[in-house]
């Protein structure tokens, strides 16, 4: 299924990171905080786009709208919810 955000929005896939305590215990999903980094899958039709497909971004906690496409979970984020781009 194809999806293209409208306006100043981005479709992102949250990056899940395994977390382990200092003593080597893996934390289950329910004990972890929601991820705040994601990979940009698609961007809207804004003329002043500051993020591009493939960018890794940091977004505000508890922001975005969850959607499910092709059995994968994604978030639609407004440009105001994007805090920055991770440069490696």
C-alpha positions, 0 to 999 in steps of 0.5 A, a space after each residue: 500500500 502506498 501512502 503520501 502525507 499531506 502538507 507539512 507532515 511526515 510518515 515515520 517508522 519508529 526505531 525500536 532499540 533493545 534495552 538492557 540493564 547494567 547487569 545484563 537483563 533485557 527490558 520487555 516492551 511494557 517496561 520501556 519508554 516509547 521510542 523518540 527516534 524514527 526513520 522517515 518513510 515519506 514526506 508531505 507536499 510542503 515546499 520548505 521540506 527540511 526532512 527527507 526520506 531515509 532521515 533519522 529524526 527525533 520527535 516529541 514524546 507522545 506525539 503523532 498519529 499511529 497507523 498500520 499499513 501492510 502489517 507495519 506500525 507507523 506514525 504520522 507526525 506534524 512538522 512541529 513535532 519533529 525536533 531534529 535530524 540525527 546526523 551520523 
